[in-house]
Amino acid sequence: MKRIISTSSAPAAIGPYSQAVEINNTLYISGQVAIDPSTGKMVEGGIREQTIQVLKNIEAILQAAGYSFVEVVKSTCLLKDMADFRAMNEVYGKVYFEHQPARAAFAVKELPLGALIEIETIAAKG
C-alpha cells in the first residue's frame, strides 16, 4: 500500500508532488533544495551551506517515515555548476561516511528557486 510522507520539519512541496512516497518498504524522496522549513526561504551562502540544508531536509523526511541515512540506497545529486562537485562531496561525505549509497551527480542548466543543488533520495528497508 502506498503511503504519502509529509513533515513540517522539511520544506513543503512547491508543486503538485509529495515530499516522499513509501511503497513496499521503499521510500522515494522528492528532490530537495536548500529551503529552510522554518523560514520558507533558501538558505544564504554557497554550495556548502546549501548542501548542509538539503541533507537536513532529507534527514527530516527520512525520520518522519521511520528511516535513517543508513537505509539510503540511492542518491541523485543535481548541481547548477559541476565546479561545486568537490565542495558538495565533502559535505555529503560527512553524512554518508559509512553505508554509502549508490549515487549519480549531474550538472544541470537551472534548478528551482535558483538553488545550487538538489538531491533526490531512495531508501529501503531490507
C-alpha positions in Angstrom: 0.0 0.0 0.0 1.3 3.4 -0.9 1.9 5.9 2.0 2.4 9.6 1.4 5.0 11.1 3.8 4.8 14.8 4.9 6.5 16.6 7.6 6.7 20.3 8.6 10.3 19.7 9.5 11.1 19.8 5.8 10.0 22.3 3.2 6.5 21.9 1.8 6.3 20.8 -1.8 6.4 23.7 -4.2 4.4 21.9 -6.8 2.0 19.0 -7.3 4.1 16.3 -5.7 4.7 14.8 -2.3 7.7 15.2 -0.1 8.1 11.4 -0.2 6.1 8.3 -1.0 6.7 4.9 0.6 5.7 1.6 -1.1 6.9 -2.0 -0.5 9.4 -0.9 2.2 11.0 1.6 -0.2 10.9 5.3 0.4 11.2 7.7 -2.6 12.1 11.3 -1.5 11.4 14.0 -4.0 14.3 16.3 -4.9 15.2 18.6 -2.0 16.6 22.1 -2.4 18.1 24.2 0.4 14.9 25.8 1.7 14.9 26.3 5.5 11.5 25.0 6.6 11.4 27.5 9.5 11.6 30.5 7.2 10.4 29.1 3.8 13.4 30.7 2.2 16.6 29.4 0.5 19.5 29.4 3.0 22.2 32.0 2.4 25.7 31.0 1.4 27.2 28.8 -1.2 27.2 25.2 -2.1 28.4 24.0 1.3 25.6 25.8 3.2 23.0 24.6 0.6 24.2 21.0 0.7 24.0 21.0 4.5 20.4 22.3 4.4 19.4 19.8 1.7 20.7 16.9 3.8 18.9 18.3 6.9 15.7 18.3 4.8 16.3 14.8 3.6 17.0 13.6 7.2 13.7 15.2 8.4 11.8 13.3 5.8 13.6 10.0 6.4 12.8 10.3 10.2 9.2 11.2 9.5 8.9 8.0 7.5 10.8 5.9 10.1 14.1 5.6 8.1 17.6 6.9 8.6 20.6 7.7 6.4 21.8 4.1 6.9 18.8 2.8 4.8 19.5 5.2 1.9 20.4 3.1 -1.2 20.5 5.7 -4.0 21.0 9.5 -4.3 20.9 11.7 -7.3 22.6 15.0 -7.0 21.8 17.8 -9.4 24.3 20.7 -9.4 24.0 24.0 -11.0 27.7 24.0 -11.6 30.0 21.0 -11.7 32.7 23.2 -10.3 30.8 22.8 -6.9 31.2 19.0 -7.0 34.3 18.8 -4.7 32.8 21.1 -2.0 29.4 19.3 -2.2 31.2 15.9 -1.9 33.0 17.0 1.2 29.7 17.9 3.0 27.9 14.8 1.6 30.7 12.6 2.8 30.2 13.7 6.4 26.7 12.3 6.3 27.5 9.2 4.2 30.9 8.3 5.8 29.6 4.7 6.2 26.9 2.8 4.3 27.4 4.9 1.2 24.5 4.7 -1.2 24.9 4.4 -4.9 24.9 7.9 -6.4 24.8 9.9 -9.6 25.7 13.5 -9.9 24.8 15.7 -12.9 25.3 19.4 -13.8 22.0 20.9 -15.0 21.3 24.3 -16.5 18.9 25.5 -13.8 17.3 24.4 -10.6 14.1 25.5 -8.8 14.3 28.8 -6.9 17.9 29.5 -8.1 19.2 26.6 -6.0 22.8 25.4 -6.4 22.0 21.8 -5.6 19.0 19.4 -5.5 19.2 15.9 -4.2 16.6 13.1 -4.6 16.9 10.1 -2.4 15.7 6.5 -2.3 15.8 4.5 0.9 14.8 0.8 1.5 14.2 -1.5 4.5 15.6 -4.9 3.8 
